[in-house]
Amino acid sequence: MKQIQPKKLFYTSCLSLIVTAMTFAIRAEIMPAWGKDFVLSNEQIGLIAGTAFWGFTLAQIIGGPLIDVLGMKKILYIAFFGHIAGVILTITSVTFWPLFLGTLLIGIANGSVEAACNPLVATIYSTQKTKMLNRFHMWFPGGIVIGGLIGFAMMEQLHLPWQWLMGVLIVPTVIYGALFFTMEFPKTERAASGVSYGDMLKACIGPLFIFMVLCMMLTAASELGTGQWINALLGQVGVPAILLLVFINGIMALGRLFAGPVVHRLNPAGMLVLSAIFATVGLFWLSHASGYVTFAAAFVFAIGVCYFWPTMLGFVSEYIPKTGAIGLNIMGGAGMLSVAIILPFMGGWYDNNKAKALQAGADAAAAELQAGRDTLTTVMIMPVILIVAFGALYFSFRNKAKVELTQTQPA
């Protein structure tokens, strides 16, 4: 039997997450081209982009219960083949529906990466969950930076067809697939500790877990909804929107890399309160900024959203560990479900706000600028709600210790 290699598993997990993140950045870059090539409205583009998040949600909700049945490795087979098939179908699309289906397959692949890798990281680093989940999720913004820079170079500097940019995803996908297929995987922490499947399901319907799921929906929509529409929302502020996306995610990657000292000082609930405050201020500033001042507003927003996703997972894994792999995947699935729901709404808000500005006499560029600002103001409502929710969570848990599971079976 092969020996389990935690570091190799972790680094390959990071590579698979980079591929996942690159799909987000590349899709954000090529969405305007889809509108021109397929004659689509922003609402229709939002439906296509949203299906990636529906696929992500589907993979996590179905994959979560199957982790302990099939094992993490087989779920990652689904990720590999989904990425390959989705990219090929997207590249060869000539109408709306193949594009929709290709995006759905990529979403299922992305969700499968999260479905397997979140419990994998929580298992191999069971005493440092929030810290290592932040380090793992550092590569989501890191991958967006990589994908965004490649997209900027290929689309806006070299003016290559968007299909070429999608094709870039094949190379890292083949690499992570080849590496994972040769490795031995551990049992999940829940399985190794002897917690029954029934106890895991019971923990997933507790009031604290349900509260965290609802908060996850708001944090994910605030972060990823804004990121996916950033080209349209900030396209007229006077700087390239894709570079703003790269900047935001570069800050997020650095924030997650150095999450350890922040967790030590604040604890997960404290991190979430401050994150919601910064996200609110950042969205408000983004809705008023122009020119290079937009980078300062983007910095504040990035500080706000960078800890949301991994710290939410870390909190659940540390304070409600009996929820196991299903709990982590319900959290991730709920987050992506909220983004799938919000994307068409954001597209509709943008279209309506633009129409109002045009009716008021603004030219096209001014109307797009105002539409983006008004849409961001609407999105800002979500982190405002989170300030209150996370404030209550912090005062409830600031003096409570993490819950540890005792391992009863070999990993």
Secondary structure, 3 states (H helix, E strand, C coil): CCCCCHHHHHHHHHHHHHHHHHHHHHHHHHHHHHHHHHCCCHHHHHHHHHHHHHHHHHHHHHHHHHHHHHCHHHHHHHHHHHHHHHHHHHHCCCCHHHHHHHHHHHHHHHHHHHHHHHHHHHHHCCCCHHHHHHHHHCHHHHHHHHHHHHHHHHHHHCCCCHHHHHHCCHHHHHHHHHHHCCCCCCCCHHHHHCCCHHHHHHHCCCHHHHHHHHHHHHHHHHHHHHHHCHHHHCCCCCCCHHHHHHHHHHHHHHHHHCHHHHHHHHHHHHHHHHHHHHHHHHHHHHCCCCCCHHHHHHHHHHHHHCCHHHHHHHHHHHHCHHHHHHHHHHHHHHHHHHHHHHHHHHHHHHHHHHHHHHHCCCCHHHHHHHHHHHHHHHHCHHHHHHHHHHHHHHHHHCCCCCCCCCCCCCC
